[in-house]
Amino acid sequence: MTSTTHHETRIVSDPDVPLVRITREFDAPAEKVFRAHVDPELFAQWTGPKGMEIRIDRHDCRTGGSYRYVMAQDGEEYAFNGAFHEVRENELIVQTFAFEGMPDDVALERLVLEDLGDGRCRLTSTSLVDSFEGRDGFVASGMEVGVNEGYEKLDELLARA
Amino acid sequence: MTSTTHHETRIVSDPDVPLVRITREFDAPAEKVFRAHVDPELFAQWTGPKGMEIRIDRHDCRTGGSYRYVMAQDGEEYAFNGAFHEVRENELIVQTFAFEGMPDDVALERLVLEDLGDGRCRLTSTSLVDSFEGRDGFVASGMEVGVNEGYEKLDELLARA
């Protein structure tokens, strides 16, 4: 039993450009949500679907840094990597993102945090790729489950920390 | 007087996605064109419009590296920076790109080199942004002059080296 409120996660495919926009509120200030993205130990505690193990190879979340992590479940491994274009404290992370199984499908991701007052904030995350087919394939791949479950784990982490 | 052949540079705005595609052939093998992008001293010799001075702050052109350079003309300075998502020798560079005067307009750039035989190669460079307005503004900003003149300087560098 937990009393943590899980807000709705909105995942919208843009009609005009090959972009997915994820919007989610958190009952925590932007600083805490930002830190949960930047700190490798915190990031590993909530990222990805429930039941997946995550191993962080590197997570140098600063402007000009890079990252790589491996998700594992039932003996299968899925590795992801990218570069941090810009990290602006408590506000913004712009990064690239690739699944190593499809290394030529690179996404440009932009995470924005807005303070909503009363210790709450809104996260908006966009993921831009170079084709609608690629974007729609990404949405159809089951990313929604990973995003929803990841943010539920993040709610719980934020409630504890 | 120079006998260097300047091939035509094609700059095409994609009708479906907010992307610009630049295509250019060079009378040099892919290895040499790749090196002219990776090596900071070579890169500084050809990048940008004629008459611009360029100062490289950093150019760590490897997977997970980053770059920053400043173009200067008539006392005005224009700084650019980004992160290298992936650098695959003689074949591919995927990077982010931002003009520091408009830091929130980040492009995802992808440079592909193809060997054409006879010591020639084709460069295809795409630049993806998150809106058609941003893409069209970038094309209208005079980038064509910088791209054309830069590649003419690159032709001459390749002919000498």
Boltz contact constraints between the chains, C-beta under 6 A:
constraints:
  - contact:
      token1: [A, 17]
      token2: [B, 18]
      max_distance: 6.0
  - contact:
      token1: [A, 18]
      token2: [B, 17]
      max_distance: 6.0
  - contact:
      token1: [A, 19]
      token2: [B, 130]
      max_distance: 6.0
  - contact:
      token1: [A, 64]
      token2: [B, 66]
      max_distance: 6.0
  - contact:
      token1: [A, 64]
      token2: [B, 83]
      max_distance: 6.0
  - contact:
      token1: [A, 66]
      token2: [B, 64]
      max_distance: 6.0
  - contact:
      token1: [A, 83]
      token2: [B, 64]
      max_distance: 6.0
  - contact:
      token1: [A, 83]
      token2: [B, 83]
      max_distance: 6.0
  - contact:
      token1: [A, 83]
      token2: [B, 85]
      max_distance: 6.0
  - contact:
      token1: [A, 85]
      token2: [B, 83]
      max_distance: 6.0
  - contact:
      token1: [A, 85]
      token2: [B, 96]
      max_distance: 6.0
  - contact:
      token1: [A, 85]
      token2: [B, 106]
      max_distance: 6.0
  - contact:
      token1: [A, 94]
      token2: [B, 106]
      max_distance: 6.0
  - contact:
      token1: [A, 96]
      token2: [B, 85]
      max_distance: 6.0
  - contact:
      token1: [A, 106]
      token2: [B, 85]
      max_distance: 6.0
  - contact:
      token1: [A, 106]
      token2: [B, 94]
      max_distance: 6.0
  - contact:
      token1: [A, 108]
      token2: [B, 108]
      max_distance: 6.0
  - contact:
      token1: [A, 128]
      token2: [B, 130]
      max_distance: 6.0
  - contact:
      token1: [A, 130]
      token2: [B, 19]
      max_distance: 6.0
  - contact:
      token1: [A, 130]
      token2: [B, 128]
      max_distance: 6.0
